Amino acid sequence: MQRKEHDPARDAGQRAALCRLRRAQLAEARRIRQAVADACLLTPARLCSRRRPAPLAEARQVAMYLMRTRLTWPTPGRDIAFPSERIGWLLGHRDHSTVLHGVAVIAARLASGRQEDAYLRHMVRTLDATLDAMYEAEGLPHQQAA
């Protein structure tokens, strides 16, 4: 069995590539945050504020859901779901459990089929289409987590 040689230059190149991919994913997360804020007639600062009125919290949860379902986080060897810690940080330094709760709430409401959640399904579909169109216009691959 032949032992692999340690190549510092190759390792540095891999780390640099991983950093570039992660920066690109963070930029996409900010783009999602901006798209949700625009759709809800909010500023990104307001979306990230500590305030918790229901419409604001719902918009924040939609942003959490879209970030979690559309983005991946590159790691050596494979990509994983976009970390809830990063999502929380991007949306006003919220705890990861708050993000997990927000994603679960939106996922349940989207799956419920209740009439009062029809607007939410429409908003998520519209935001998905808007983000896909933005990626297409810029020649970027569509961001959809596995």
N, C-alpha and C positions, 0 to 999 in steps of 0.2 A: 504494500500500500504506500503510495507516494504522498508525502506531506506537502500541503499547499504552502507556498512562500507568501509571507506577509508583504504586501505591496502598499506602502503608505500613500503613494500617488493615486493608486486606484481607489483606495478607501476614501481619500479626500474628495476625489471626483464623484463618488457615489453619494457622499454626504452633501456635497454641493447640489447635486441633482435633486436629492430628496428635499433640501431646503427650498429650492426653486418651485418644486411641485407643491409644497406646503404653503408657500407664499401665494401661489396661484389659487389654491383652495380658499385661503383666507380672503383673498380679493373677491372670489365668487360668493362667499358668505356675506361680505359687505354689500355686494350687488343685490343679493336676496333681501337683505335688510332694507336697502333703499327701495326696492320694488314693492315690498309690503308697506312701507311707510307711504309711498306714493299712492298705492291702491286704497289705503285707509285715510288718506288726506292728513297725514301726520309728517312731522319731521323725524329723521332718524334719532335726534336727541330726545324727542318726546317719546319715541318708541322704547328707548333705552332708559327712560327715567324711572325713578322709584315709585311713581304713582301707580295706583292699581284699580282705577275704574274699569268696569267690565269691558267696554269697547277697546280700551287700551290693552288690557290683559289678553283679550282674544286676539288682537292683532299681533302681539308679541308671541303668543302661542302658535299662530300660523307661521310666523318667521322661524320659530324653533322647529316646527314640523318640516317645513321646506328645507331648512339646512340639514336636518338629520336624514331626510329621505333622498335628497338630491346630491349630496356631497359625500366624498370619501376622504380618508386621511391616509396619505402614503406612509407606509412603514417598510423597513427592509423585508423583502420577500413577498409582501402582499399589502393590499389596501384594506382598511377597516372602516367602519362607519365613522362619520365625522364626530369627534369626541364631544360629549355633552358639556364638558368643562369649557371647551373653546366656545361653544354656542352661548353658554352662560356669560362668558367674558365679553363676547361681542354684543350681548343684549343687556348691558348694564351691570356686569359683574354679579350675575345671579348664580346660585348654587346649582351643581349638576343635577341634584334631585328635583329642583324646580323645572329644569329643562325636560327631564324624563317625564314628569307629570304633565307638562304642557303638550309634549308630543303625544302622550297617551290620550289626553283629553281630545285633541283634534282628530287623531286616528279613530277613536271611538265614535265621535260625532260624524265623521265622514262615512263610516261604515253603518251607521244606525239606520239610514234611509228615512229618518223623520222629516216631515215637511218643513218644520221650522229651521232645519239645518241645510235646506236647499241652497240658500244664499252662500253658506260656507263652502259647500261643494263647488258652486259656481266660481267663487273667488279663488279657490285653490287651483281649479282647472285653468282659469284665466291667467293667474300668476305663472303656472307651469308653461302655458303657451307663450306668455310674454318673455319669460326667461329663455325658452328655447329659441324664440325669434331673435333675441339679443345675441345668443351664442352663434346662431346661423349668420347674422349680419356681420359679425366680427370674425367669421371663419373658425370659430372654436368648436371642439367636439361637445356634444350635448352632455351635460352633467346629470347623471342619473345613477344613484347608488344602487348596488346590487341587492 
